[in-house]
Amino acid sequence: MHNQPNTPQIGIAIAVHNNIERTQECLEAIKNTQYSNLFTCVVDDGSTDNTWNALQTKYPWVKSIHGDGNLWWTGGTNLAIRQCFEAGCEYVLLLNPDCIVYPNTISHLVQQAERNPQTVVASVVVEAAAPDTIWWAGTTWGPIKWLPLIWLIRYQYRRGQQVSDLPTTPFPTTETGGRGVLIPRSIFDVVGLFDELVFPHYAADNDFGLRVHKAGYGILIEPSARVRLYAEQTGLKPAQTFSSLWSGFMRRMFSRKHGEALHCAWHFYRRHVPWYAFIPSFIAVISWTTYKYWSESLLTIVGKRSAR
């Protein structure tokens, strides 16, 4: 990409595995963004769907790195971040391949980051098929008001709520995902990268956000900066048939690709809650995960049968 005078260089870090169609749409959106002082790095972690060839032939302006399939999201993202550092970037923008930036998204993020030094600035995530509805717009973290032994991450705005309900000025969040999040290099220098040893695929972003706060930095959401998300690409999907209910539940609990709920919750709560809240919080979040999986799966299956 061409340099834009008097603006900080932004590194874009993307980790991908077998998502060629969305990856190309993501990169086309970056190419058409209003902000041009960019360095983009895509780590293709062992894709088998021609992603690597497409990166080489169609996107020569992208720094592409070929992984062996063992990096997962966290390792691939960390590798891309390091490449951004080597290129001299002052900020890193985290972007998943299933996310599409609007032309003005990066400009809005950079403007807010320059007004608030030493602050992470995140985008509002909207549904690709319904861009007026919220998919993610911030969280809070801490004990439940009437149950102080149970600590949970909770949405500030429920999924499906109208974007028009959001404030017009930046507002704080406890943590972020990897979808349109701008992080100053100086914060990485203090906090470190994502923890790829403990959280190789899920929960690394939640963990990073709490580490940012513990180090004394803030995280803001810029409501004018938005990314569209193809939500069906996420790994956390309900079962589609009665025969797959139990296997799907076991994947949700134990599979790295599908959430690894027990592993992630255990290590996350051990690290981030007081000792007296660890077991109650762990039981609560696993119970909620279980309830959510079974209720969503049964509703999906019954809805499909009713539609026949």
C-alpha positions, 0 to 999 in steps of 0.5 A, a space after each residue: 500500500 502507498 504511504 499517506 503523509 503525516 499519518 502513523 503506519 498501521 500494521 494489519 494482522 490476519 490469521 487464516 485457515 481455509 477461508 479463501 472466499 472471505 479472505 479475498 473479500 476482507 483483503 479487497 476491502 482493505 485495498 479500498 479503504 480510505 487510509 493508505 499508510 498500511 502494512 498488511 500481513 496474512 498468516 495462512 496456517 496450512 490452508 488446503 483450499 488454495 488460499 496460499 496461491 491466491 495470496 501469492 497471485 492476487 495480493 502481492 502487496 500483502 506480506 504472506 506467511 505459510 504456517 503448517 497448521 499448528 499455529 491456530 488463531 493465537 500463534 498465527 496472529 502473534 506471528 503477523 504482529 511480529 511482522 508488523 513490528 519489523 515493518 516499523 508499524 506504530 499500531 497493529 489492527 487485528 482483523 479476522 478474515 471473516 470481517 469486512 472493514 468499511 472504507 472509513 473504519 481504519 481512519 476513525 480508529 486512528 483518529 480516536 487512537 491519536 486523541 487517546 494515546 496509550 489506549 486500545 480502540 475497537 470497532 463495533 461489529 455488525 452482522 454482515 447480512 444485517 449491518 444495522 444490528 449489533 453483533 458485538 459492542 463491548 463487554 463488562 467484567 466482574 462479579 454479578 451484583 447479587 452474586 459476588 462470588 460469580 464473575 462473568 464477562 457480559 455484553 453491554 449491548 445484546 446481540 441483535 440490538 439496533 446500532 442506533 441504540 449505541 452512544 455517538 461518542 467513544 465508550 469503554 469496554 472490558 475486552 475485545 475480540 480480534 475484529 477491527 481492534 487497533 492496538 498501539 505497539 507501546 502497549 504490546 511492549 508492556 503487556 506482551 503478545 497474546 498467550 498462545 501457550 495457554 490460549 492457542 485458539 479461544 479466549 486469548 483476546 479476552 485474556 489480553 484485554 484484562 491484562 491491558 486493564 491490569 497494566 493501567 491502559 484503557 480500551 475504548 469502542 469507537 462507534 463510528 468505526 464498524 466491521 461487518 462479520 460473517 457470523 456463520 464462519 465462527 466455530 461456535 455453532 449449534 448442532 444441526 441434527 439430533 444425532 449430532 447433539 452429543 458429539 457437538 457438545 463434546 466438541 464445544 467442551 474439549 475441541 480446540 476448533 470448537 471452543 475448548 470451553 473447559 480448558 479456556 474457562 479453567 485457565 481464564 478464571 484461575 488467572 483473572 478472578 480472586 481465589 474465592 471466586 474461582 470455583 463458583 465462577 468456573 461452574 457458572 460459566 460452564 453451566 451457562 455454556 452448556 445451557 446455551 449449547 443445548 437450548 440453541 441446538 434444540 431450537 435449531 433442530 426443531 425449527 428445521 423440522 418444522 420448516 419441512 
